[in-house]
Amino acid sequence: MCAEKAQSIQREIRQETSALKLSMWAEIGFAVLEIFVALITNSQAVLMDAVCDMAETITAIVSLKLVPLLYKPISERRPFGYSQVETWFLVIKGFMLLAVAAGLIVSNVQLILQGGRHVNFGIIAAFELFAGAVGLIVTVALKKMNRDVESPLVEAEVSGWYMDAVVSAGLGVAFLAPMVLKFDWMTAVMPYVDQVLAIILTFFILPEPIHMVISGVRDLLMMAPEQNVVDKVKEISEPILEEDGFIDQFEDIIYEVSRMGRRLWVAIYLKPNSNLISIRRWSAVQQEIEDALNEEFCDTYVELLPSID
């Protein structure tokens, strides 16, 4: 049994590492290509993409170093394992992306105030449409690779690539529009299109790092996770408790749910309907709930605790 578990862990580490390596090399390739396109087109929108991809590349490299630590077992010395490291890393990554976005917004506002800048719309449109298609392919590949592992690190990469794909496709259409719809009034606004689109793009990217920071801070403060997670825990646990005849009414159940990184801790306090408790049966029900929750959340620890007056 121990050998099978060790093999399973090693397989998950390889899958997670492979997904992060795919994301890292794709980001490196895109960053180099985007810097080249930004130089020949003088585009702030493409340059913004390149800076974000370079930031993502740095975090992907750090993620690869973290993965083996995250699979180390919980111990008396480390009751949360290395889950806090993962959470801190995601919070720092979120703040870093917010700082990059803020800097790019300020830079583009300054360019607008200086009279804007002319760019090659045709090259940018073709490149962004190409980037959108490739981004979608990488997103699908990462989702498939993460299907069995359910890694928060890979999920962050999936969200980033999906957002990049959508935004790149949108930018491609936006840069293509002035070439197709040639109105007289467009001549006056052409020098500002690139900077305005770069700012709009930045605001589209902002929700993801903001969510990373808020979610990470909630976990570090040991606050309950999102309400939909708590509701799902109840939805899975209560039928098992009812079926095994452990409770007479659900009002007597108290849930304490906390999350740190990819690990979820669930403490369920309930009032037994009998003065005598079979420890063996109690343990079996606890294990049944834990197994059911692990099918949904992948890495869950459950404590079933009696609430006695």
Rosetta blueprint (number, residue, H / E / L):
1 M L
2 C H
3 A H
4 E H
5 K H
6 A H
7 Q H
8 S H
9 I H
10 Q H
11 R H
12 E H
13 I H
14 R H
15 Q H
16 E H
17 T H
18 S H
19 A H
20 L H
21 K H
22 L H
23 S H
24 M H
25 W H
26 A H
27 E H
28 I H
29 G H
30 F H
31 A H
32 V H
33 L H
34 E H
35 I H
36 F H
37 V H
38 A H
39 L H
40 I H
41 T H
42 N L
43 S L
44 Q H
45 A H
46 V H
47 L H
48 M H
49 D H
50 A H
51 V H
52 C H
53 D H
54 M H
55 A H
56 E H
57 T H
58 I H
59 T H
60 A H
61 I H
62 V H
63 S H
64 L H
65 K H
66 L H
67 V H
68 P H
69 L H
70 L H
71 Y L
72 K L
73 P L
74 I L
75 S L
76 E L
77 R L
78 R L
79 P L
80 F L
81 G L
82 Y L
83 S H
84 Q H
85 V H
86 E H
87 T H
88 W H
89 F H
90 L H
91 V H
92 I H
93 K H
94 G H
95 F H
96 M H
97 L H
98 L H
99 A H
100 V H
101 A H
102 A H
103 G H
104 L H
105 I H
106 V H
107 S H
108 N H
109 V H
110 Q H
111 L H
112 I H
113 L H
114 Q L
115 G L
116 G L
117 R L
118 H L
119 V L
120 N L
121 F H
122 G H
123 I H
124 I H
125 A H
126 A H
127 F H
128 E H
129 L H
130 F H
131 A H
132 G H
133 A H
134 V H
135 G H
136 L H
137 I H
138 V H
139 T H
140 V H
141 A H
142 L H
143 K H
144 K H
145 M H
146 N L
147 R L
148 D L
149 V L
150 E L
151 S L
152 P H
153 L H
154 V H
155 E H
156 A H
157 E H
158 V H
159 S H
160 G H
161 W H
162 Y H
163 M H
164 D H
165 A H
166 V H
167 V H
168 S H
169 A H
170 G H
171 L H
172 G H
173 V H
174 A H
175 F H
176 L H
177 A H
178 P H
179 M H
180 V H
181 L L
182 K L
183 F L
184 D L
185 W L
186 M H
187 T H
188 A H
189 V H
190 M H
191 P H
192 Y H
193 V H
194 D H
195 Q H
196 V H
197 L H
198 A H
199 I H
200 I H
201 L H
202 T H
203 F H
204 F H
205 I H
206 L L
207 P H
208 E H
209 P H
210 I H
211 H H
212 M H
213 V H
214 I H
215 S H
216 G H
217 V H
218 R H
219 D H
220 L H
221 L L
222 M L
223 M L
224 A L
225 P L
226 E L
227 Q H
228 N H
229 V H
230 V H
231 D H
232 K H
233 V H
234 K H
235 E H
236 I H
237 S H
238 E H
239 P H
240 I H
241 L H
242 E H
243 E H
244 D L
245 G L
246 F L
247 I L
248 D L
249 Q L
250 F H
251 E H
252 D H
253 I L
254 I E
255 Y E
256 E E
257 V E
258 S E
259 R E
260 M E
261 G L
262 R L
263 R E
264 L E
265 W E
266 V E
267 A E
268 I E
269 Y E
270 L E
271 K L
272 P L
273 N L
274 S L
275 N L
276 L L
277 I L
278 S L
279 I H
280 R H
281 R H
282 W H
283 S H
284 A H
285 V H
286 Q H
287 Q H
288 E H
289 I H
290 E H
291 D H
292 A H
293 L H
294 N H
295 E H
296 E H
297 F H
298 C L
299 D L
300 T E
301 Y E
302 V E
303 E E
304 L E
305 L E
306 P E
307 S L
308 I L
309 D L
